[in-house]
Amino acid sequence: MRRLRGAGVLAAVATGLAVLTPVAEAQVGSGPWIPDSPGYKTQQKGCGQVSGLTFRLTCSSSSGEQRAERRYDTYTGGTHQFEGSFKITSMGGSRISLKQTFRDGSDAGPFFLLAVEKGGRLYAVHGGETIATGATVGTSVRVNTINQVGGTHRVYINGSLKDSVASPGGSYYDKFGSYRTASGAGPITVEWSGIEFWHK
């Protein structure tokens, strides 16, 4: 069962936001961490467009595959951390996946999808649990995922642990960008920065 864990004290009580300005970029969780440089492939389908670290869905279609993403190399076993910051620069749609952890191999398929609604709510696509709020247009948000294969998959927003769920053994890979969920539609433009990977 997925467990939501809203760690950290909110410093923006007056605004009611759970997403704050990102702190200095650095890995989270106990180390030591070894830097990684996995390869990736760019994926563009439907009205998806990728330019460097800018990912766009240019249409408002609520059907078909609309995708603009990077798909990183598969890993097996160990503990792997992703870090990146995103900023939505325009959003006419809603329910767009921004960061994904996928299973590969015989159990291939989506494992964890972090998506955003137009109002700024970040949520887990499978189950619908709220991860954080305040991811509005123009706001930078730092995302860290730590996948301890065969142990626990954790999601951190701006350095605070927000989600923890059991991670089965096997092979996985990371994706980020913009992807229309089954209940979503564009358009959206997302800029990512500070992409880092580590393992231990």
N, C-alpha and C positions, 0 to 999 in steps of 0.2 A: 504494500500500500504506500502511495506517495505521502510524504510528510512535509508539510510546509513549516519552515522555520524562519521566522522574521527576526533575524539577529540584528543588533545595532539599535541605537537610540536615534530617533528622528530629530534632526536639528531644524526642520522646517515645519514645525507644528502649526505655525500661523497659516501656512499655505496648504497644509494637509497632504503634502506630497511624501511618498515613501522613496522616491528616487531623487537623489541629491546630486550636486556637481561632483564628478568623479575625483577621487583622490589621486595622488601620484601613481602612475602605472607601475605595478609590481605584482609578481605572482603571489597567490594566497595559499593558505594551507601550510602544513609543516613540511620542511625540506629535508635534505638539500635537493634542489631541483637542477636538472641538467638541461641546457637549452637544446631545442630541436629546430630543424629547418625542413619540414616535410614538403614534398612537392605538391602541386595542385593542378586541377583542370578547371577551366572556366566553363560554366554551363549557362547557355542562353536559349530559352524556348519561349514560344508565343511572342508576347510583346516585351519580353525581358531584354534589357540592355546592360552590358557591363563595360565600364570605362575606368581602368585602374581599380581603385577601391570605392567607386561610385556605382551603385546598383539601382536600376530603375525598372519599374513596371509602368509602361506608358499608357495602358488601356484600362478601361473599367469593366472588362469582361468578368463575369462571375462563373464562367465555365472554361474548360480546357486547361492546359498546363501553361502557366505563366511563371517563368523562372529566370532569375538573374543571380547567379551564385558562384562561389568557389567551392570545389569539392577537393578536400585534402586526402593525402595518402592513407591507406588502411594501416592500422596497428593492431597487434595481438598481444594480450597480456600486459602486465605492468600497470603503472599509474600515469595518466597523461593529462596535462593541463593546457587549456586554450585560454587566451586573453585577447580581447579586442574592445574598442570603444565605437559605438555607433551614434550617429546624429541624423535624425530624420529631417530633411530640408524641405520636403513638401509631402503632403499626404491627403489625397482626395478620396481614398478608399479606406478599408479597414480589414482587420484580421489577416495580417501578413506575417509569415514566419521570417524571423531574422537570423536565428542561430539554431543549428540542428546537430544532434549527435545521432548517427546512424549505426545500426548493426550491419555487418558485412558477412559474407560467406553463406553457409546453409541457412542462417537465420536472418538474412538480409531484410532490412526495412527500417522505418523510422523508430528511434528509441526515445528521444526527447526533442521536442520542438518548442522553442521559445518564440512566441508571436506577440504582435502588438495590435491593439484596437485603436481606432481613430482618436479616442479620448485620452490615450496615453497609458492604458492598462496593459502591462506585460503579463502574459498568462501561458500556462502549459497547454498545448493543443490537445494532448490526450489527457482527458480528465477535466480540463477547463479551469484548474486552480489558478488564482491570482498569484503571480510571483512578485510583482511590484507595481507601483503606479507612478505617474509623472513623466513618462517617456513621450513628451509632447514635441511638436515641431520646434527645432532649434536647440533642444536640450541634449547634451552629450551624456551617454550612459555607458559605463564600463561593465563588461560581461566576462566572468571567468567560469569555466566549467572544469571540474576535476573528475575524471573517470578512473576509478580504481577498479579495473576489470576483475570481475568475480567478487567485488565488494560493494562499493557505493559510488553512485554518480551524484555530484553536488553542483549546485548552481549558485554563484555569487553575483550580486548586483552592487556595483560601486564598493566592493570589498566586504559586503555583508552577506552571510549565508542565507539564502532564501528558499532552497529546495534540496531535498535529499531523498534518494530512492535507491533500492537495491539494483546493482548492475551485474547481470549474469556474465559468466565467462564467455569468451569468444573474441571475435574481431569487430572493430569499430572504425569510424572515421568522422571527422568534423566537416561541417559546412556552414557558411554564413553568406549573407547577401539579402535578397528579398524573394519570397516565394508565396504565391497565392495559396492559402489553405482552402480546404473544400468548402468552407462557408465564407470565404473572403473575396475581395476584389480590389484592384488598384484604382487609380494610379498611386505610386509612391516613389520617392527618391530617397535613398539612404546612403550616407557616407560613412565608411568604416575607417578606422585608423588604429595605430598601435598594436598591430597583430603580432602575437608572440605565442610560442609553443615551448613546453618543457615536458620532461618525463623524469621518473625516478624508479 
